[in-house]
Amino acid sequence: MKLLPREEKFFEYFQQQVKLIRRAADLLVEGAEAGNTHLANAAHQIKAAEEQADTIIHEIYNRLNSTFLTPIDPEDIHSLASHLDDIMDGIEDCAYRMTEYKVEPLPKNVVELCKIIQSCGKTLELAFSALAKGQPLMDYCVEINRLEESADQLGRAAIRDLFQTETNAVRIVKLKEIYDFLELTADRCEDVADALQNIHVKNS
């Protein structure tokens, strides 16, 4: 049997995925800050980025099925790609709800949660760059865990305040769902950090 060369292309795919996540997160913040006048355009661009990310994940799975030697365990490649896809899907879900529910104005807490997701995207870029170069990445994982905890605390406080101060039942339902999806997206960023930590432990 002829052994295939070790395939390093997966790192490039991961970095492409994370670049799209970062772009989508930037658009989410811009849309949230600008309000309904800009949200529809931001959501459209996020959807386009999500479709590009889907193409990349299909490339990852196709190459995984045809590669003999991978730079890290195949199951870890699959896990990272899947979790990154979950983040992109989460951002697209948030943008969709923020656009369609037409909450005006969006509370400051929504914008702040979007900014936390944006910070997660920036940190993921650094983490995957370190992974590709074989450099330490645990500090980035710790930072993402910290950001996720901040999102949890902010989201819980926002929902608590919503039920205490808001009198419009429809607005309560809309905003609670937006908060829930923003928190879930931050959780998905932590899933990637956890997967990266597992890879670090396995290969250290």
C-alpha positions as CSV (number, residue, x, y, z in Angstrom):
1,M,0.0,0.0,0.0
2,K,1.3,3.5,-0.9
3,L,1.0,5.8,2.0
4,L,-0.5,9.2,1.2
5,P,1.4,12.3,2.4
6,R,0.3,14.0,5.6
7,E,-2.4,16.5,4.6
8,E,-2.1,19.9,6.2
9,K,-4.9,21.5,4.1
10,F,-7.3,21.1,7.1
11,F,-5.7,23.9,9.0
12,E,-6.3,26.2,6.0
13,Y,-9.9,25.2,5.9
14,F,-10.3,25.9,9.6
15,Q,-8.9,29.3,9.2
16,Q,-11.2,30.0,6.3
17,Q,-14.1,29.0,8.5
18,V,-13.0,31.2,11.4
19,K,-12.5,34.1,9.1
20,L,-16.1,33.8,7.9
21,I,-17.3,33.6,11.5
22,R,-15.3,36.7,12.4
23,R,-16.9,38.5,9.4
24,A,-20.4,37.4,10.4
25,A,-19.9,38.4,14.0
26,D,-18.7,41.9,12.8
27,L,-21.8,42.2,10.7
28,L,-24.0,41.2,13.6
29,V,-22.6,43.9,15.8
30,E,-22.9,46.5,13.0
31,G,-26.5,45.5,12.5
32,A,-27.4,45.5,16.2
33,E,-25.8,48.9,16.7
34,A,-27.5,50.4,13.6
35,G,-30.9,48.9,14.3
36,N,-33.6,47.8,11.9
37,T,-32.5,50.2,9.1
38,H,-29.3,48.2,8.7
39,L,-30.1,44.8,10.1
40,A,-31.7,43.4,7.0
41,N,-28.6,44.1,4.9
42,A,-26.4,42.7,7.7
43,A,-28.5,39.5,7.9
44,H,-28.3,39.1,4.1
45,Q,-24.5,39.3,4.2
46,I,-24.3,36.9,7.1
47,K,-26.5,34.4,5.2
48,A,-24.0,34.6,2.3
49,A,-21.1,34.0,4.7
50,E,-23.0,31.1,6.2
51,E,-23.4,29.5,2.7
52,Q,-19.6,30.0,2.0
53,A,-18.9,28.3,5.4
54,D,-21.2,25.4,4.4
55,T,-19.1,24.9,1.2
56,I,-15.9,24.8,3.3
57,I,-17.3,22.2,5.7
58,H,-18.3,19.9,2.8
59,E,-14.7,20.2,1.5
60,I,-13.4,19.2,4.9
61,Y,-15.6,16.2,5.1
62,N,-14.8,15.1,1.5
63,R,-11.0,15.5,2.1
64,L,-11.3,13.7,5.4
65,N,-12.8,10.7,3.7
66,S,-10.0,10.5,1.2
67,T,-7.0,11.3,3.4
68,F,-4.8,8.6,5.0
69,L,-2.6,10.7,7.2
70,T,-4.1,13.8,8.9
71,P,-2.3,16.4,11.0
72,I,-4.6,15.6,14.0
73,D,-7.0,12.7,14.6
74,P,-9.8,12.5,12.1
75,E,-12.4,12.6,14.8
76,D,-10.9,15.9,16.1
77,I,-11.0,17.4,12.6
78,H,-14.7,16.4,12.3
79,S,-15.4,17.8,15.8
80,L,-13.8,21.2,15.1
81,A,-15.4,21.6,11.7
82,S,-18.8,20.7,13.1
83,H,-18.6,23.0,16.1
84,L,-17.4,25.9,13.9
85,D,-20.3,25.3,11.6
86,D,-22.6,25.5,14.7
87,I,-21.2,28.9,15.5
88,M,-21.9,30.2,12.0
89,D,-25.4,28.7,12.1
90,G,-25.9,30.4,15.5
91,I,-24.9,33.8,14.2
92,E,-27.2,33.4,11.2
93,D,-30.1,32.4,13.5
94,C,-29.5,35.5,15.7
95,A,-29.4,37.8,12.7
96,Y,-32.6,36.3,11.3
97,R,-34.5,36.8,14.5
98,M,-33.2,40.3,15.1
99,T,-34.3,41.2,11.6
100,E,-37.7,39.5,11.5
101,Y,-38.8,40.4,15.0
102,K,-38.2,44.1,14.4
103,V,-37.6,45.1,18.0
104,E,-37.1,48.8,18.0
105,P,-34.9,49.9,19.6
106,L,-32.8,46.9,20.4
107,P,-31.7,47.0,24.1
108,K,-28.1,47.7,24.9
109,N,-27.7,44.2,26.3
110,V,-28.4,42.7,22.8
111,V,-25.6,44.8,21.4
112,E,-23.3,43.8,24.3
113,L,-24.0,40.1,23.7
114,C,-23.2,40.5,20.0
115,K,-19.9,42.1,21.0
116,I,-19.0,39.2,23.2
117,I,-19.6,36.9,20.2
118,Q,-17.5,39.2,18.1
119,S,-14.7,38.9,20.7
120,C,-15.0,35.1,20.6
121,G,-14.5,35.3,16.9
122,K,-11.4,37.4,17.2
123,T,-10.0,35.0,19.8
124,L,-10.8,31.9,17.7
125,E,-8.9,33.4,14.8
126,L,-5.8,33.6,17.0
127,A,-6.4,30.1,18.4
128,F,-6.6,28.5,15.0
129,S,-3.6,30.4,13.7
130,A,-1.7,29.0,16.7
131,L,-3.0,25.5,16.0
132,A,-1.7,25.7,12.4
133,K,1.7,26.9,13.5
134,G,2.0,24.4,16.4
135,Q,2.1,27.2,18.9
136,P,0.5,27.3,22.4
137,L,-3.2,27.9,22.3
138,M,-4.5,27.3,25.8
139,D,-4.6,31.0,26.7
140,Y,-7.0,31.6,23.8
141,C,-9.2,28.7,25.0
142,V,-9.3,30.2,28.5
143,E,-10.3,33.6,27.1
144,I,-13.1,32.1,25.2
145,N,-14.3,30.3,28.3
146,R,-14.2,33.6,30.1
147,L,-16.2,35.3,27.4
148,E,-18.8,32.6,27.4
149,E,-19.2,33.0,31.1
150,S,-19.6,36.7,30.6
151,A,-22.3,36.1,28.0
152,D,-24.1,33.7,30.4
153,Q,-24.1,36.3,33.2
154,L,-25.2,39.2,30.9
155,G,-27.9,37.1,29.3
156,R,-29.4,36.0,32.6
157,A,-29.3,39.5,33.9
158,A,-30.9,40.8,30.7
159,I,-33.8,38.3,30.9
160,R,-34.3,39.0,34.6
161,D,-34.5,42.7,33.8
162,L,-36.8,42.1,30.9
163,F,-39.4,40.3,33.0
164,Q,-39.2,42.9,35.7
165,T,-39.5,46.1,33.6
166,E,-41.1,45.2,30.3
167,T,-44.9,45.3,30.1
168,N,-45.4,44.4,26.4
169,A,-45.8,40.6,26.3
170,V,-45.0,40.3,22.6
171,R,-41.7,42.3,23.1
172,I,-40.9,40.0,26.1
173,V,-41.3,36.9,23.9
174,K,-39.2,38.3,21.1
175,L,-36.4,39.6,23.2
176,K,-36.2,36.5,25.3
177,E,-35.7,34.4,22.2
178,I,-33.1,36.7,20.9
179,Y,-31.2,36.6,24.2
180,D,-31.5,32.8,24.2
181,F,-30.0,32.4,20.7
182,L,-27.2,34.9,21.5
183,E,-26.3,32.9,24.6
184,L,-26.4,29.6,22.7
185,T,-24.0,31.0,20.1
186,A,-21.6,32.0,22.8
187,D,-21.9,28.4,24.2
188,R,-21.0,27.1,20.8
189,C,-17.8,29.2,20.8
190,E,-17.0,27.5,24.1
191,D,-17.6,24.1,22.5
192,V,-14.8,24.9,20.0
193,A,-12.5,26.0,22.8
194,D,-13.2,22.7,24.6
195,A,-12.4,20.7,21.5
196,L,-9.1,22.6,21.0
197,Q,-8.2,21.9,24.6
198,N,-8.8,18.2,24.1
199,I,-6.5,18.3,21.0
200,H,-3.9,20.0,23.1
201,V,-4.0,17.4,25.8
202,K,-4.0,14.5,23.3
203,N,-0.9,15.9,21.4
204,S,1.1,17.3,24.3
